[in-house]
Amino acid sequence: MNRITSLFGIKYPIVAGGMVWCSGWRLTAAVSNAGGLGLLGAGSMTPEVLREHIQKCKAATDKPFGVNIPLIYHEAEGIIKVVIEEKVPIVFTSAGNPKTWTSLLQENGIKVAHVVSSSKFAIKCQQAGVDAVVAEGFEAGGHNGAEETTTMALIPQVRQAIDIPLIAAGGIATGGGMLATFALGAEGVQIGTRFALTQESSANEDFKQLCITLNEGDTMLALRKIGATRLIKNEFYNQVKQAEDSGATADHLRELLGRGRAKLGMFDGDMQNGELEIGQITSLIRDLPKTEDVVKNIIEEFNLKISGIQNLKF
């Protein structure tokens, strides 16, 4: 037991990132049933769809689970309302001011964690009264912080800045990666890419198959002017890069992005014109296992690595 497992009432300090188009009720329930904390990815759901996923998740697990809410999402207020009505016990917020909803959520018995990419915002989270902070390095897939700080550099700085429970995220897919972040001061890990590439993930199968063939350098940060996002290099990425290299304005990039681009790629399966978000650690992954096996393997490797280094002294 540690502060993260105690806070969320889970067996292992492993959180599945609430990823758009990947984190539906099947993946969420599977992670929770395996002893971790599953999160529904509300950033790609309407309030009505989220309610359906919450109810299906309740039917599929009696373990704690939560909802990830990007606060910049135009449906955020409606999502918050559904979460409170459905008595979801845990919420992870991101991409916004943690002061906005934390108090209301906590008044309704909900534990709140907020995702940050810098020590500065971690401090603001602590001041806002969140229960835990997720510090995410720029190795992560999807939307990233403007600072572009790596997980290895970010975690010890955030640990020094705050004293509330700390979860590491970005580039973690193995027990060894988990142990490394614990050595730097983390008390839990949030894992996205490894869980996106499982049998229970709701991502399109063509997207999953592409991801497990990727090598180092096949993902890059793009769209910095409107929100840095890690993308797989495809035709859409090439268009973005060409536009950025030509000095495209933020408005031009928004027009190029359009609406529904992520759904087109990760959910509908257009591997060339879709926005394909995945983390750098995908180049280490070559299979699509069951979620329970992912959790089991991470914990087994974590414990094995500890045994291998505990007597190492210089």
PLY file of the C-alpha trace (Angstrom):
ply
format ascii 1.0
element vertex 314
property float x
property float y
property float z
element edge 313
property int vertex1
property int vertex2
end_header
0.00 0.00 0.00
1.07 3.58 -0.62
-0.67 6.95 -0.83
-2.03 6.35 -4.34
-3.49 2.91 -3.66
-4.99 4.19 -0.39
-6.41 7.34 -2.01
-8.21 5.50 -4.79
-8.90 2.18 -3.06
-6.97 0.10 -5.62
-4.51 -2.79 -5.39
-1.77 -1.46 -7.67
-0.69 2.19 -8.22
-1.37 1.94 -11.96
-3.81 4.30 -13.69
-4.94 3.85 -17.29
-4.98 7.22 -19.00
-8.46 8.34 -20.06
-7.73 8.50 -23.78
-10.11 9.84 -26.41
-11.42 7.10 -28.73
-9.50 4.41 -26.79
-10.82 4.44 -23.21
-14.35 3.12 -23.32
-16.06 1.05 -20.64
-14.46 -2.25 -21.67
-10.89 -1.00 -21.20
-11.80 0.96 -18.07
-13.47 -2.01 -16.37
-10.68 -4.36 -17.43
-7.98 -2.18 -15.83
-9.97 -1.81 -12.62
-10.70 -5.55 -12.48
-6.96 -6.20 -12.86
-6.21 -4.11 -9.76
-5.43 -0.73 -11.31
-7.59 2.33 -11.85
-9.45 2.53 -15.15
-10.49 5.93 -16.51
-13.17 6.63 -19.09
-12.00 9.09 -21.75
-14.79 11.66 -21.63
-13.04 14.01 -24.06
-14.60 12.12 -26.99
-18.04 11.61 -25.44
-21.23 13.59 -25.14
-22.75 13.63 -21.63
-25.34 11.07 -22.76
-22.71 8.72 -24.17
-20.62 9.10 -21.02
-23.61 8.15 -18.85
-24.04 4.98 -20.90
-20.35 4.08 -20.48
-20.45 4.76 -16.74
-23.45 2.50 -16.30
-21.89 -0.28 -18.39
-18.67 0.08 -16.42
-20.58 -0.25 -13.15
-22.11 -3.47 -14.45
-18.71 -4.83 -15.52
-16.70 -4.12 -12.35
-17.27 -3.64 -8.64
-13.87 -1.96 -8.34
-13.20 1.82 -8.32
-12.98 3.57 -11.69
-12.95 7.18 -12.79
-13.47 9.65 -15.61
-10.88 11.82 -17.34
-12.20 15.27 -18.25
-10.24 17.76 -20.42
-11.53 21.04 -19.02
-11.21 22.83 -22.37
-13.71 20.39 -23.88
-16.90 22.23 -24.85
-19.01 19.54 -23.16
-17.08 19.74 -19.86
-19.88 21.26 -17.78
-22.38 18.63 -18.93
-19.80 15.91 -18.31
-19.26 17.16 -14.74
-23.02 17.06 -14.15
-23.27 13.44 -15.30
-20.26 12.40 -13.19
-21.87 13.85 -10.08
-25.29 12.36 -10.83
-23.80 8.92 -11.47
-21.69 9.13 -8.29
-18.40 8.36 -10.04
-15.82 8.21 -7.23
-12.77 9.60 -9.04
-12.12 12.31 -11.65
-8.89 13.19 -13.42
-8.96 16.66 -14.97
-6.57 18.18 -17.50
-6.11 21.08 -19.91
-7.58 23.80 -17.74
-7.65 25.49 -14.35
-8.04 22.96 -11.51
-9.75 25.59 -9.37
-12.77 25.60 -11.67
-14.36 22.29 -10.61
-12.26 20.70 -7.86
-14.25 22.04 -4.91
-17.61 21.08 -6.41
-16.40 17.58 -7.20
-14.94 17.08 -3.74
-18.12 18.38 -2.11
-19.85 15.49 -3.88
-17.42 12.93 -2.50
-15.24 12.70 -5.60
-11.44 12.40 -5.46
-9.71 14.74 -7.92
-6.35 14.45 -9.67
-5.12 17.00 -12.22
-2.63 16.52 -15.06
0.24 19.02 -15.42
3.41 19.37 -17.47
5.42 21.63 -15.14
6.26 22.28 -11.50
4.61 25.70 -11.76
1.22 24.17 -12.51
1.74 21.38 -9.99
2.01 24.04 -7.30
-1.20 25.65 -8.56
-2.90 22.26 -8.31
-1.81 21.84 -4.70
-3.08 25.33 -3.94
-6.39 24.43 -5.60
-6.77 21.51 -3.20
-6.58 18.56 -5.60
-6.02 15.14 -4.06
-3.17 14.16 -6.39
-1.12 15.47 -9.30
-0.24 13.68 -12.53
3.03 15.00 -13.96
3.22 14.12 -17.65
6.38 14.31 -19.72
6.38 15.15 -23.41
7.03 11.52 -24.39
3.29 11.04 -23.97
0.91 10.69 -26.89
-1.76 13.25 -27.67
-1.78 16.72 -26.15
1.38 17.81 -24.39
2.61 20.77 -22.38
4.33 23.70 -24.03
7.43 23.15 -21.89
8.40 19.89 -23.66
9.99 18.59 -20.45
10.77 14.88 -20.39
9.35 12.62 -17.68
12.83 11.90 -16.30
13.43 15.63 -15.75
9.88 16.54 -14.75
9.14 14.06 -11.94
11.94 15.03 -9.52
11.21 18.72 -10.01
7.50 18.30 -9.32
8.30 16.04 -6.34
10.45 18.82 -4.90
7.72 21.40 -5.47
4.69 19.65 -3.90
4.00 17.27 -1.04
0.67 15.75 -2.15
0.54 12.34 -3.93
2.31 12.32 -7.29
1.61 10.15 -10.34
4.09 9.97 -13.22
3.01 9.83 -16.86
4.64 9.86 -20.26
6.76 7.10 -21.77
5.88 4.43 -19.19
4.82 0.98 -20.41
6.82 -1.50 -18.33
7.62 -2.41 -14.75
11.10 -1.02 -15.26
9.68 2.30 -16.38
7.38 2.33 -13.37
10.28 1.63 -11.02
12.37 4.40 -12.57
9.67 6.98 -11.87
9.28 5.71 -8.30
13.02 6.22 -7.79
12.48 9.85 -8.83
9.65 10.43 -6.36
6.46 9.22 -8.04
3.96 7.13 -6.09
1.96 5.87 -9.03
2.00 5.78 -12.82
-0.52 6.79 -15.46
-0.11 4.68 -18.58
-1.73 5.49 -21.90
-0.06 3.95 -24.94
0.35 0.44 -23.48
-3.35 0.30 -22.58
-4.42 1.84 -25.90
-2.76 -1.15 -27.56
-4.74 -3.90 -25.86
-7.64 -6.11 -26.87
-10.13 -4.12 -24.79
-9.15 -0.70 -26.15
-11.87 0.86 -28.29
-9.34 2.21 -30.80
-9.68 1.07 -34.39
-7.87 -2.20 -35.11
-6.01 -0.68 -38.07
-4.69 2.02 -35.73
-3.54 -0.60 -33.21
-1.83 -2.66 -35.91
-0.03 0.42 -37.24
1.16 1.42 -33.76
2.83 -1.92 -33.06
4.97 -1.52 -36.21
6.29 1.94 -35.36
9.95 2.62 -34.65
11.83 5.37 -32.84
11.19 8.73 -34.48
7.88 7.71 -36.06
5.97 10.10 -33.77
6.60 13.84 -33.45
5.21 16.86 -31.65
3.19 19.12 -33.93
0.53 21.85 -33.81
2.48 23.80 -31.18
0.71 27.07 -32.02
-2.68 25.62 -31.07
-1.65 22.96 -28.56
1.38 20.70 -28.88
0.25 17.21 -29.87
2.29 14.04 -30.44
1.28 12.49 -33.76
2.23 9.52 -35.89
3.87 10.61 -39.12
1.26 10.16 -41.85
-0.23 12.24 -44.65
-2.05 14.53 -42.20
1.14 15.03 -40.18
3.03 15.86 -43.39
0.44 18.52 -44.22
0.78 19.99 -40.74
4.59 20.01 -40.93
4.54 21.66 -44.34
2.14 24.32 -43.07
4.22 24.93 -39.94
7.46 25.12 -41.92
5.78 27.73 -44.13
4.87 29.87 -41.10
1.19 28.95 -40.87
-0.87 30.96 -38.39
-2.80 29.39 -35.54
-6.03 30.00 -37.45
-4.64 28.25 -40.52
-3.65 25.25 -38.41
-7.10 25.12 -36.80
-8.65 25.13 -40.28
-6.34 22.32 -41.38
-7.18 20.32 -38.25
-10.92 20.83 -38.65
-13.41 18.86 -36.56
-13.37 15.15 -35.94
-9.85 14.58 -37.19
-8.87 12.37 -34.21
-12.05 10.29 -34.55
-11.36 9.90 -38.26
-8.02 8.30 -37.50
-8.10 6.50 -34.16
-11.73 5.38 -34.19
-12.80 5.27 -37.86
-9.47 3.94 -39.10
-8.29 6.43 -41.74
-4.54 5.96 -41.31
-3.53 8.69 -43.74
-5.93 11.59 -43.20
-6.71 11.03 -39.53
-5.02 12.56 -36.50
-3.16 9.60 -34.98
-2.07 10.19 -31.39
0.27 7.76 -29.60
3.27 8.02 -27.29
6.95 7.52 -28.06
7.01 4.26 -26.10
4.95 2.64 -28.87
8.24 1.66 -30.54
8.81 -0.77 -27.64
5.41 -2.45 -28.08
4.88 -5.27 -30.55
1.74 -7.03 -29.30
-1.93 -6.49 -28.44
-2.50 -8.45 -25.23
-5.37 -8.58 -22.80
-5.41 -5.75 -20.29
-5.13 -8.08 -17.31
-1.88 -9.46 -18.74
-0.47 -5.95 -19.15
-1.09 -5.15 -15.48
0.26 -8.53 -14.35
3.44 -8.16 -16.42
4.10 -4.62 -15.22
3.81 -5.61 -11.57
5.91 -8.76 -12.01
8.66 -6.81 -13.78
8.50 -4.01 -11.19
9.07 -6.48 -8.37
11.77 -8.35 -10.30
13.67 -5.13 -11.02
13.54 -4.16 -7.34
15.01 -7.53 -6.40
17.75 -7.08 -8.96
19.00 -3.75 -7.66
18.21 -3.74 -3.93
21.72 -4.86 -2.97
23.44 -2.64 -5.53
25.68 -0.15 -3.72
28.75 1.89 -4.67
0 1
1 2
2 3
3 4
4 5
5 6
6 7
7 8
8 9
9 10
10 11
11 12
12 13
13 14
14 15
15 16
16 17
17 18
18 19
19 20
20 21
21 22
22 23
23 24
24 25
25 26
26 27
27 28
28 29
29 30
30 31
31 32
32 33
33 34
34 35
35 36
36 37
37 38
38 39
39 40
40 41
41 42
42 43
43 44
44 45
45 46
46 47
47 48
48 49
49 50
50 51
51 52
52 53
53 54
54 55
55 56
56 57
57 58
58 59
59 60
60 61
61 62
62 63
63 64
64 65
65 66
66 67
67 68
68 69
69 70
70 71
71 72
72 73
73 74
74 75
75 76
76 77
77 78
78 79
79 80
80 81
81 82
82 83
83 84
84 85
85 86
86 87
87 88
88 89
89 90
90 91
91 92
92 93
93 94
94 95
95 96
96 97
97 98
98 99
99 100
100 101
101 102
102 103
103 104
104 105
105 106
106 107
107 108
108 109
109 110
110 111
111 112
112 113
113 114
114 115
115 116
116 117
117 118
118 119
119 120
120 121
121 122
122 123
123 124
124 125
125 126
126 127
127 128
128 129
129 130
130 131
131 132
132 133
133 134
134 135
135 136
136 137
137 138
138 139
139 140
140 141
141 142
142 143
143 144
144 145
145 146
146 147
147 148
148 149
149 150
150 151
151 152
152 153
153 154
154 155
155 156
156 157
157 158
158 159
159 160
160 161
161 162
162 163
163 164
164 165
165 166
166 167
167 168
168 169
169 170
170 171
171 172
172 173
173 174
174 175
175 176
176 177
177 178
178 179
179 180
180 181
181 182
182 183
183 184
184 185
185 186
186 187
187 188
188 189
189 190
190 191
191 192
192 193
193 194
194 195
195 196
196 197
197 198
198 199
199 200
200 201
201 202
202 203
203 204
204 205
205 206
206 207
207 208
208 209
209 210
210 211
211 212
212 213
213 214
214 215
215 216
216 217
217 218
218 219
219 220
220 221
221 222
222 223
223 224
224 225
225 226
226 227
227 228
228 229
229 230
230 231
231 232
232 233
233 234
234 235
235 236
236 237
237 238
238 239
239 240
240 241
241 242
242 243
243 244
244 245
245 246
246 247
247 248
248 249
249 250
250 251
251 252
252 253
253 254
254 255
255 256
256 257
257 258
258 259
259 260
260 261
261 262
262 263
263 264
264 265
265 266
266 267
267 268
268 269
269 270
270 271
271 272
272 273
273 274
274 275
275 276
276 277
277 278
278 279
279 280
280 281
281 282
282 283
283 284
284 285
285 286
286 287
287 288
288 289
289 290
290 291
291 292
292 293
293 294
294 295
295 296
296 297
297 298
298 299
299 300
300 301
301 302
302 303
303 304
304 305
305 306
306 307
307 308
308 309
309 310
310 311
311 312
312 313
